Amino acid sequence: MKPASFSLLAILLSSALTGCDSAESAIQPSPVVRPVKLMTIEDMAQAQVRVFPAKIAASQQADLAFRIHGELVKLDLSEGQYVKKGQLLAKLDDRDAKNALLNAEASHELAAVDYDRKKELFARKLISKAEYDTARATLKSARAALNTARDQLAYTRLEAPFSGTVARVNLDNHQMIQATQKVLTLQGNSQLDVSIQVPESLLLSLKNNSFDDTFNPKVRFQAPKTLAIESGFTPTVLTSGTVMTYPVQYKEHASTVSQGSQTYEVVFSLIPPKDLNILPGMSAELMLDMTAHQGERQAITVLPLSAIVRSDNEQITSVWRYNAESGKLESVPVTVGQLRANGIEVLSGLTPGDEIVEVGANALKDNMTVKPLRWERGV
């Protein structure tokens, strides 16, 4: 090939490469649209209801035991069984107690006859006063021994002090047991206790009012979800759990702080509803209407701290509100209140229906284009 041909080929290749570089540089990268997690501001009136985790306990509970030792010969109870007041729950071997009672009755009868005889002789002045006093003291001692023997026989029987449910059975039949050894636990089921832990500021605000007058307390339970079996034996959720709410009455509150926290225990009473099997030890939620507690303040909503932006220079507190039409963020100044366990109170600046960035507010900018982060299949 001639030198002129080589020169022409080099010029053509150089032009082609230069054209490619120009085309590539003309393609600009599209801006990255950042996904953000949003939360919708609910009706402010609902934010006035404060929810506390609650614990259910029996208002009346007793650990039952015998007052004497002996062999357990009757214990035919099962846990969860309902018993009535005065019903026989357990029994010890009572043969020794019955024999002791017979001896005490015989001694008492003999002492009573002797006393009557000597009382008549003393009235006729045939015996001294000392002999009469001895006979009277012997009768009293025999009567005390007789009462003790009757009590010992009664102690071989363990009866229900109140109507309720057998919560736990600790022993079996034919065991030798000691006095005061726990046999079973009995729980009353006519009334339940609902206990919560409240901060000291809440108790201070009560003054002379009670929880019933101020907070309209209610307890709620979450019923389990209903499942159905479809073709292929695959379980499918038909209905979500039903929330059931019941009124409760204030009972008492502790006057000493709970260990490990600056809170106080408050107990409410609940009459067990017939449509729900509530047992001691179950968990629930107790709701208090905080409208009266807030006084003249505006309605409150609670946001997580990750949604709050604080400006150190201008001393402004704000949040990021998402505009669905433009897909951009705008800064909204807000007034905040007290710090709670689940976030911080927002007293003004927001309205129901606003979509607020929930996480990572400090990393965003005004007029920034974002897209809502959608959660699918639990991810």
Salt bridges, closest charged atoms under 4 A:
ASP76 OD2 - LYS74 NZ 3.17
ASP93 OD2 - ARG95 NH2 2.81
ASP94 OD2 - LYS91 NZ 3.73
ASP94 OD2 - LYS98 NZ 3.65
ASP114 OD1 - ARG117 NH1 3.54
ASP114 OD2 - LYS118 NZ 3.67
ASP133 OD2 - LYS129 NZ 3.06
ASP133 OD1 - ARG136 NH2 3.48
GLU159 OE2 - ARG157 NH2 3.34
ASP193 OD2 - LYS251 NZ 3.17
GLU285 OE1 - ARG220 NE 2.67
GLU330 OE2 - ARG321 NE 3.08
GLU345 OE1 - ARG297 NH1 3.60
GLU345 OE2 - ARG340 NE 3.00
ASP354 OD2 - ARG321 NH1 3.35
